[in-house]
Amino acid sequence: MLIQMSRALVPLLVMLHHLSTTMMDYYGYNIWNLAFLPLTGGVYYFFSLSGFMAYYIYREKFGRKGQLSDFLTNRFIRIYPLYWVVTLAFLLLAFLFPWFATGAERDLAVILTSIFLVPNPEWQDPFLIVAWSLEYTVYFYLMFSVLFMSPRFIGQALFAGWGILSLLGIAGIVYIDFFLFDFLFASYNLMFIAGVFCAWLILHAPIPATLGYLCIAVGLIGFPVTWMNALDPFMELSFEITASVSIMFLLTGLGVIDLNKEISIPKEFHQLGNAAFAIYLVHNVVLDLFSEWMDQVGLHELLGNFAMSLLLVALMLFFGILAHFKLELPLHRRFKGWLQKNKAPAVTANDTDAVTKNT
């Protein structure tokens, strides 16, 4: 399905930004001027896609007994085991290579907030820089879990109230000068909610496939337009707004086509979508290690900017896919066995397969 394949957009967009920043720092080579952008929109797509997939997969299980524990168990298995392994690898590298360390490895508060993916009062990022987004993702799933409450209208009211409070907080109508308020009612909440809305929309509105293709085109065009507007503003719209609108169009279009058409995608693209989370987690560690090593041995003088950039992309993809098959999948099976050893299965095989693919 196209939504499944689109998961690969997340690490690819983030990789491009980090690669451009790294090449700019080392050699002054700014790929498409991406180093001057705050982000490329990949993380925003990650937030919205998470909301889309969560609603699409679990919508018929709201209010049913036992489904909340299954949802939270699957979310835990999806995020924490691989994250902990990659974090441990990062700490080992920081111990072996002092230049790789950031100094935060000796801060107890950072250690605890990094391990459990909770916000740091001093706004210190986790050891894995990209894991800041996982702090929000874990929070989003906890808020999404209210939809499993019975009776269902209570959960729906709480979820809607969260969205309204987030909107009021962003607008400055309601504000408390405390770091936790900034985290709990951040603008990122609306991106997750937007993904939920897109999934609801395609399931309840008869949108024709032709309009779906148009939405995909608008969404894809929206990314470079967002980048250009951030670099040389021609619209009085923020990066977050233009990126979020583009993402909503893209998600809606992809979802509509998936519902109306039997789209066959190459196995390689399907696997790339499956490996998206692993690529996202490991790519920055791989980039930092190999860019430093290549600089020390003088590979840039031999390869040049373009070839070195391609090689770094290939290495990030290779180790990300390797982590998916050799770490992520075995960890999923192991933790699922531990957590559900004495529990009767409450989801079908098809549901479990769908959850495994969820971002």
C-alpha positions as CSV (number, residue, x, y, z in Angstrom):
1,M,0.0,0.0,0.0
2,L,1.1,3.5,-0.7
3,I,0.8,4.7,2.9
4,Q,3.1,1.9,3.9
5,M,5.7,2.9,1.3
6,S,5.4,6.5,2.2
7,R,6.9,5.7,5.7
8,A,10.3,5.8,3.9
9,L,9.8,9.6,3.4
10,V,10.4,10.1,7.1
11,P,14.1,9.0,7.3
12,L,14.9,10.1,3.8
13,L,13.8,13.7,4.4
14,V,15.5,13.8,7.8
15,M,18.7,12.2,6.3
16,L,18.8,14.8,3.6
17,H,18.7,17.6,6.1
18,H,21.4,16.0,8.4
19,L,23.6,15.2,5.4
20,S,23.4,18.7,4.1
21,T,24.2,20.1,7.5
22,T,27.2,17.7,7.9
23,M,28.6,18.4,4.4
24,M,28.1,22.1,5.0
25,D,30.0,22.0,8.3
26,Y,32.9,20.0,6.9
27,Y,33.2,21.3,3.3
28,G,30.8,24.1,2.8
29,Y,28.6,22.0,0.5
30,N,24.9,22.8,1.1
31,I,22.7,20.3,-0.7
32,W,19.7,22.3,-2.1
33,N,20.3,24.8,0.7
34,L,18.7,22.4,3.1
35,A,21.2,23.2,5.8
36,F,19.6,26.6,6.1
37,L,16.2,25.1,6.8
38,P,15.0,24.4,10.4
39,L,13.7,21.0,9.2
40,T,12.7,19.3,6.0
41,G,9.3,18.2,7.2
42,G,10.1,14.6,7.7
43,V,9.5,14.6,11.4
44,Y,6.2,16.4,10.9
45,Y,5.2,13.6,8.5
46,F,6.2,11.1,11.1
47,F,3.8,12.7,13.6
48,S,0.9,12.9,11.2
49,L,1.5,9.4,9.8
50,S,1.6,8.0,13.3
51,G,-1.9,9.5,14.0
52,F,-3.2,8.3,10.6
53,M,-2.1,4.7,11.1
54,A,-3.1,4.5,14.8
55,Y,-6.7,5.5,13.9
56,Y,-6.8,3.5,10.7
57,I,-5.7,0.3,12.5
58,Y,-7.5,0.6,15.8
59,R,-10.7,2.6,15.0
60,E,-12.9,-0.5,15.4
61,K,-11.4,-1.5,18.8
62,F,-12.3,1.7,20.7
63,G,-14.3,0.9,23.8
64,R,-13.7,-2.8,23.6
65,K,-12.3,-4.7,26.6
66,G,-8.7,-5.6,26.5
67,Q,-7.8,-3.5,23.4
68,L,-6.1,-0.7,25.3
69,S,-3.5,-3.0,26.8
70,D,-2.9,-4.5,23.4
71,F,-2.4,-1.1,21.9
72,L,0.0,0.1,24.6
73,T,1.9,-3.2,24.4
74,N,2.4,-2.9,20.7
75,R,3.4,0.7,20.9
76,F,6.0,-0.2,23.6
77,I,7.4,-3.0,21.5
78,R,7.5,-0.8,18.4
79,I,9.5,2.0,20.0
80,Y,11.5,1.1,23.1
81,P,13.5,-2.1,22.5
82,L,15.3,-0.9,19.3
83,Y,15.7,2.6,20.8
84,W,17.4,1.2,23.9
85,V,19.8,-0.9,21.9
86,V,20.8,2.0,19.6
87,T,21.1,4.3,22.6
88,L,23.4,1.8,24.3
89,A,25.5,1.6,21.1
90,F,25.7,5.4,21.1
91,L,27.0,5.4,24.7
92,L,29.6,2.8,23.9
93,L,30.8,4.8,20.9
94,A,31.0,7.9,23.1
95,F,33.2,6.0,25.6
96,L,35.5,4.6,22.8
97,F,35.7,7.9,20.8
98,P,35.8,11.0,23.1
99,W,35.2,13.3,20.1
100,F,31.8,11.5,19.6
101,A,30.6,12.4,23.1
102,T,28.4,15.4,23.7
103,G,29.0,15.7,27.5
104,A,25.4,14.9,28.3
105,E,26.4,11.3,29.0
106,R,27.4,12.3,32.5
107,D,24.2,14.2,33.3
108,L,21.9,12.0,35.4
109,A,18.8,14.0,34.4
110,V,19.6,13.5,30.7
111,I,20.3,9.8,31.3
112,L,16.9,9.2,32.9
113,T,14.9,11.3,30.5
114,S,16.7,9.7,27.5
115,I,16.1,6.2,28.7
116,F,12.4,6.7,29.3
117,L,11.7,9.2,26.5
118,V,10.2,11.8,28.8
119,P,10.7,15.6,28.4
120,N,13.8,17.1,30.1
121,P,13.1,20.2,32.3
122,E,16.2,21.9,30.8
123,W,15.0,21.0,27.2
124,Q,18.1,18.8,26.8
125,D,17.8,16.4,23.8
126,P,18.2,12.7,24.4
127,F,21.5,11.1,23.5
128,L,20.2,10.2,20.1
129,I,19.3,13.7,18.8
130,V,16.5,12.3,16.6
131,A,14.8,10.8,19.6
132,W,13.4,14.1,20.6
133,S,10.5,13.3,18.3
134,L,10.0,10.0,20.0
135,E,9.3,11.8,23.3
136,Y,6.3,13.4,21.6
137,T,5.3,10.2,19.8
138,V,5.1,8.3,23.1
139,Y,3.0,11.2,24.5
140,F,0.7,11.1,21.5
141,Y,0.1,7.4,21.9
142,L,-0.8,8.0,25.6
143,M,-3.3,10.7,24.6
144,F,-4.7,8.5,21.8
145,S,-5.3,5.7,24.3
146,V,-8.2,7.7,25.8
147,L,-10.2,6.8,22.7
148,F,-10.3,3.2,24.1
149,M,-12.3,4.3,27.1
150,S,-15.8,3.1,27.6
151,P,-18.3,4.6,27.0
152,R,-16.7,5.8,23.8
153,F,-18.0,9.4,23.9
154,I,-16.0,10.1,27.0
155,G,-12.8,9.2,25.3
156,Q,-13.7,11.2,22.2
157,A,-14.5,14.2,24.3
158,L,-11.2,14.0,26.2
159,F,-9.3,13.6,22.9
160,A,-11.1,16.6,21.4
161,G,-10.5,18.6,24.5
162,W,-6.8,17.9,24.2
163,G,-6.8,19.2,20.7
164,I,-8.7,22.4,21.7
165,L,-6.4,23.1,24.6
166,S,-3.4,22.6,22.3
167,L,-4.9,25.1,19.9
168,L,-5.5,27.6,22.6
169,G,-2.0,27.1,24.0
170,I,-0.4,27.6,20.6
171,A,-2.5,30.8,20.1
172,G,-1.4,32.1,23.5
173,I,-4.9,32.3,24.8
174,V,-4.1,29.8,27.5
175,Y,-0.5,29.7,28.7
176,I,1.4,28.7,31.8
177,D,5.1,29.6,32.1
178,F,6.2,26.1,32.8
179,F,8.2,23.7,30.6
180,L,5.7,20.9,30.9
181,F,2.9,23.1,29.6
182,D,5.0,23.8,26.5
183,F,5.5,20.1,26.0
184,L,1.9,19.0,26.7
185,F,0.3,21.5,24.4
186,A,2.8,21.9,21.7
187,S,2.0,22.6,18.0
188,Y,3.1,19.1,17.2
189,N,-0.1,17.8,18.9
190,L,-2.1,19.2,16.0
191,M,0.0,17.4,13.5
192,F,-0.8,14.0,15.1
193,I,-4.4,15.0,15.4
194,A,-4.4,16.0,11.7
195,G,-3.2,12.5,10.8
196,V,-6.1,11.1,12.8
197,F,-8.5,13.4,11.0
198,C,-7.1,12.4,7.6
199,A,-7.7,8.8,8.3
200,W,-11.3,9.5,9.6
201,L,-11.9,11.6,6.5
202,I,-11.0,9.0,3.9
203,L,-13.0,6.3,5.8
204,H,-16.2,8.4,6.0
205,A,-16.2,10.7,2.9
206,P,-16.6,9.3,-0.6
207,I,-13.5,10.9,-2.1
208,P,-13.0,9.7,-5.7
209,A,-9.6,8.3,-6.8
210,T,-9.0,11.2,-9.3
211,L,-9.2,13.7,-6.4
212,G,-6.9,11.4,-4.5
213,Y,-4.2,11.7,-7.2
214,L,-4.7,15.5,-7.2
215,C,-4.1,15.5,-3.4
216,I,-0.9,13.5,-3.7
217,A,0.4,16.0,-6.3
218,V,-0.4,19.0,-4.2
219,G,1.1,17.3,-1.1
220,L,4.4,16.4,-2.9
221,I,4.7,19.9,-4.5
222,G,4.1,21.4,-1.1
223,F,7.4,20.2,0.3
224,P,9.7,22.1,-2.1
225,V,7.3,25.1,-1.9
226,T,7.6,25.0,1.9
227,W,11.4,24.9,1.6
228,M,11.6,27.8,-0.8
229,N,9.2,29.9,1.3
230,A,11.4,29.2,4.3
231,L,14.6,30.3,2.5
232,D,13.1,33.2,0.6
233,P,9.6,34.0,1.9
234,F,7.0,34.8,-0.6
235,M,4.0,33.8,1.6
236,E,3.3,35.0,5.1
237,L,2.9,31.4,6.4
238,S,5.1,29.6,8.8
239,F,7.1,26.5,8.0
240,E,4.9,24.4,10.3
241,I,1.7,25.5,8.6
242,T,2.8,25.0,5.0
243,A,4.4,21.7,5.8
244,S,1.4,20.5,7.7
245,V,-1.0,21.4,5.0
246,S,1.2,19.6,2.4
247,I,1.3,16.5,4.7
248,M,-2.5,16.5,5.1
249,F,-3.0,16.6,1.3
250,L,-0.4,13.8,0.8
251,L,-1.9,11.5,3.5
252,T,-5.4,12.0,2.3
253,G,-4.4,11.3,-1.3
254,L,-2.4,8.2,-0.5
255,G,-5.2,6.9,1.7
256,V,-7.8,7.5,-0.9
257,I,-5.8,5.6,-3.6
258,D,-5.1,2.8,-1.2
259,L,-8.9,2.4,-0.6
260,N,-9.9,2.7,-4.2
261,K,-7.1,1.0,-6.1
262,E,-5.1,-2.2,-5.9
263,I,-1.6,-0.7,-6.1
264,S,1.3,-3.1,-6.5
265,I,4.6,-1.7,-5.2
266,P,8.0,-3.4,-5.6
267,K,9.1,-5.6,-2.7
268,E,12.2,-3.4,-2.2
269,F,10.0,-0.3,-1.6
270,H,7.8,-2.2,0.8
271,Q,10.8,-3.3,2.8
272,L,12.2,0.2,2.8
273,G,8.9,1.4,4.4
274,N,9.2,-1.4,7.0
275,A,12.7,-0.4,7.9
276,A,11.9,3.3,8.1
277,F,12.0,3.4,11.9
278,A,15.3,1.6,12.2
279,I,16.8,3.9,9.5
280,Y,15.5,6.9,11.3
281,L,17.1,5.8,14.6
282,V,20.6,4.8,13.4
283,H,21.2,7.2,10.5
284,N,22.7,10.1,12.4
285,V,25.1,7.8,14.4
286,V,26.3,6.3,11.1
287,L,26.5,9.8,9.5
288,D,28.6,11.2,12.3
289,L,31.0,8.2,12.5
290,F,31.6,7.8,8.7
291,S,31.8,11.6,7.9
292,E,34.5,12.0,10.6
293,W,36.4,9.0,9.4
294,M,36.2,10.0,5.7
295,D,37.4,13.4,6.6
296,Q,40.4,12.1,8.5
297,V,41.5,9.7,5.7
298,G,40.9,12.3,3.0
299,L,38.2,10.6,1.1
300,H,36.6,13.9,0.2
301,E,39.5,14.9,-1.9
302,L,39.2,11.7,-3.8
303,L,35.4,11.5,-4.2
304,G,34.3,15.1,-4.2
305,N,31.0,16.5,-2.7
306,F,28.5,14.6,-4.8
307,A,30.0,11.2,-4.6
308,M,30.8,11.5,-0.9
309,S,27.2,12.5,-0.3
310,L,25.9,9.5,-2.2
311,L,28.2,7.2,-0.3
312,L,27.0,8.5,3.0
313,V,23.4,8.1,2.0
314,A,24.2,4.5,0.9
315,L,25.9,3.8,4.3
316,M,23.0,5.2,6.3
317,L,20.5,3.1,4.4
318,F,22.6,0.0,4.6
319,F,23.1,0.1,8.4
320,G,19.5,1.2,8.9
321,I,18.1,-1.7,6.9
322,L,20.6,-4.0,8.6
323,A,19.4,-2.8,12.0
324,H,15.8,-3.5,10.9
325,F,16.5,-7.2,10.0
326,K,19.1,-8.1,12.6
327,L,17.9,-6.1,15.6
328,E,14.4,-4.6,15.2
329,L,12.5,-7.7,14.0
330,P,14.2,-10.1,16.4
331,L,13.6,-7.7,19.3
332,H,9.9,-7.4,18.3
333,R,9.5,-11.2,18.4
334,R,11.4,-11.5,21.7
335,F,9.5,-8.8,23.5
336,K,6.2,-9.8,22.1
337,G,6.8,-13.3,23.5
338,W,7.8,-12.0,26.9
339,L,4.9,-9.6,27.3
340,Q,2.3,-11.9,25.9
341,K,3.6,-15.2,27.2
342,N,0.7,-15.8,29.7
343,K,-1.9,-13.8,27.8
344,A,-4.5,-15.0,25.4
345,P,-4.1,-13.2,22.1
346,A,-6.6,-10.4,21.6
347,V,-5.7,-9.4,18.1
348,T,-5.8,-11.4,14.9
349,A,-2.7,-12.2,12.8
350,N,-3.7,-9.6,10.3
351,D,-4.0,-6.9,12.9
352,T,-0.7,-7.8,14.4
353,D,0.9,-7.6,11.0
354,A,-0.6,-4.2,10.4
355,V,0.6,-3.0,13.8
356,T,4.2,-4.1,13.0
357,K,4.1,-1.8,10.0
358,N,2.8,1.1,11.9
359,T,5.1,4.1,12.5
